[in-house]
Structures are given as structure tokens and as C-alpha cells.
């Protein structure tokens, strides 16, 4: 596996976090290099969504340090994170259901209005289906279209790092395949991607590296091939 | 005989239309604030009362030109809306809805009492009389025609702002999913403040239109506040289109009901209609 010596784009160092009395993450460390596509895999309730919510500052860590592009994320309020170059596609897509597809995309460009036209063309180039449906309320689109719209909305900010939270969740099996194909294309376009998934078999085909998160702790990490071959993952998660 | 009857009925219907435009504008600010922040400004009509006093004092006492006094009054009430949000609504934002109602209800009586203290209880008026417009045998108040035109223009301007601009889109988006707004780079607190100032500005605009037609006194809010609130509920609280339709329906009941019986009967019929609708559709004609 290619190791780059320079500092990573995203560095998470010994971070713990939780909600009220419940601790969701224990001492988690993780790195993402520029241009890389990395997955955090693990079962439901492992703390994957919490990890992404930490990176976009929707919640604060109780301990530990998050660094993006060499600068600490600690002093930033959540609404300033996207301008730094981190776009987050949240769990369950969370589109604005009564706004049209295009208005949802416009919200994604809230902090970078000057590039709106140019990026809208890029997103429509990537998802021609969205262009057909652009005047339709997002809540009336199919699950797959909604996921495209949610990813498109995140890309509208022109992010350096794209966070994807369970993009395949709740979609029909045939749509799941097309969403993973899309993620692969986005990675191939040079976006840096950190993806969180329960669909371990599929996501390991798309990313280059992965971390296994279980009960709030990173229990294993390595290249996608290494993890796929690891006996404990085969047994517990891939059902082999 | 029948012809005369018809022409006066038409006059009543048209007057109802004019009243509907004004009521639609009145309901707009309240609906906007509720739709976005989920809090009912029970004291909305009292903000309008403050705006009416602002126009009166700037124009009559300080001799500002009327147009300038009105623009200043809009700015004053917009500021009041912002102050109301920051000092009264924000602290109770996560409290029970009943507490929010009570606290803005408290502001209602506070403003009424403070206005009595500051301005006295005597009726004041601008002393401006606009000529009425005659159309055949029908006659319409000039002030009402202006109010109708400005109200429509204000609503169209707001609609363009909400549907075309980034901030307007954010205002519509935040009522659909408040939690993820930061992921769009939007500070929800800033949108709430902006919406409150906008709601106040709409109350200020309404004040400018009302002051042309009615005398000002500290309790004037009570004469139209409940109607505006009921119109919002009738249309579906927080639904601006519903409020718009409800305003015209309600105004027709007042105008036409008043034509067939007596003015006072118009209100009785309109409120009876409201109660009936609440049985039929408790969440309003167009609930969100």
C-alpha cells in the first residue's frame, strides 16, 4: 500500500465522544490522506455516525483532537466547517422534502454562491437523472434519486473531503449497486472520501483502506484487501 | 330594485376583497415566524400598534414627511421583532409550546401597558384623509385601495425573496430540517434572527397601512389581533398560502355577512364559520 509521508488531510487523534451519559466512541484515532478513499465499517451502533458528526462539529468530542488541513477543528462552530472544505452527506439523506431537487442543491452552495452555475453543471453531469427531476419536490423522488441529490448537494460546496454516512441504507438491492458505482466514480474523480457503511462487502470493493469500528473502538485497520481477507471479518461480518 | 341590490352586493364583495388583502398581509408575518421558528407571536398585533405610534409621532410630532416616517416605522418594528426574538423567544425556544404562548402573551399586555404609560389612552389619528374612489354607484375608501395594493406588492416581494434568494431558500429549508442546517454552512440562529426582523418588518408595513384607516390607541391590537391569529389557524398555522386564502374567505364573511344583516353580524358569522371549520379540519384548511 502506498504510504505518503506528508501530513494527512484529516487526522483524528485519541478522540472520545458521547451523548449525555452514554459514551459512543473510545480513544479513536484515524487518518485520511488527500486523494484517498477510506471506509469505516462496523455493525449498527458501533459509533460510525457519531464519528462523522464529530468531524463536521455537530457534536463536540469529550477528549482528543481533530485536525483538518493542518489546523485544529476545535474552535470552529458547525456552520463554518463546510467553508473549510468538509461536506457531509448525513444518515438517511436528510433532504429538504418540500424544496425541489434544484433548491436542495442550491442550499449546498450556500457558502460558495459564485461557483453555483459551474458546480450545478458538474453535478448534473454526474447525475443526469437529477437534471430531469430538478423541479420535483425532493420528498417525492425515489430513494436512489434522493441519495444522488444528497450527494450532489454535498458536492455543490466544492469539498476537499466528502463524508458519506451509509449511502446504501434503506435502498433496494439493485439501487444499492448503482450507488456504490457512483461512489466509485466520485473517488475516481479525485475527491477525498470518508465513507461509513454497514454493507461491508460492497464498500470494501470501492475504497482503498478501511477501519473496523466495533462498540466505539477501532479494532482493526488496513487496506481493503487485508480487511477482506481477515478471518475475524470474514466470520463475523461477511458470513463466510 | 334588484339592480340596486346587486350593485351594493358587488360593492360589499369588492370591499371584502380589499379587506382580505390587508388581512392577508397581517397574517403573513405571523405565519412566517411560526413556520420558521415554531413559536406564535401572540403579541404580533401589539408590534403593529407600536408601528402605528411610530408613524404618528414621527409624522405629527416631529413633522417628518409621511413616507419617511413610514419607512422609519418599518425599521423600528423590524428591530422590535429582533429584540423580541433575542430577549424573549430565544430563552424559551426549547420550552413547552404553552410556555412560549404565555411569554409572548405577557409581552402583549406589557406592550399595551407600556403604550398606555407612554402615549396615554386618548385616540390619536394622523389627520390624513384620502379621497374615496367612486366607481359608478359604488364607493371605495382610498386608504383601503392603497392598503390593498401595497399589501399585494409586499406579499409578492416576500414570495420572490423566499423562492429566489439563498437566504429565502434557507428560511424555507430550516422549517423542514433545523438540525442539518449547519451542514449547509448556515447558522440557524442567524436565520431565526433574520426571520424575526422580517416578521417585524411585515408588522411595520401593516402598521403603515392601518394607520391610514384607523385611530391609534394602546388597545387597538385587540381589535384585529385575534382575527389575524384565527385566520392563521384557519389557513393552517405556518402555511403562508393557507393564511392568504383564509384571509380572503374570512373577509368575505365579514363584508357580505355585514351587507345582508348588519356590520356586527359580519363578525359573528365569520367567527361561527371559524368554529365550524375547526370541527371539520382542526389543523386548518391547508395544514403543513
Interface residues (C-beta under 8 A of the other chain):
Chain A: X56 X57 X58 X77 X78 X79 X80 X81 X82 X83 X87 X88 X90 X94 X96 X97 X98 X99 X103 X106 X107 X108 X109 X110 X111 X113 X153 X157
Chain B: X166 X169 X170 X172 X173 X176 X177 X179 X180 X181 X182 X183 X184 X185 X186 X187 X188
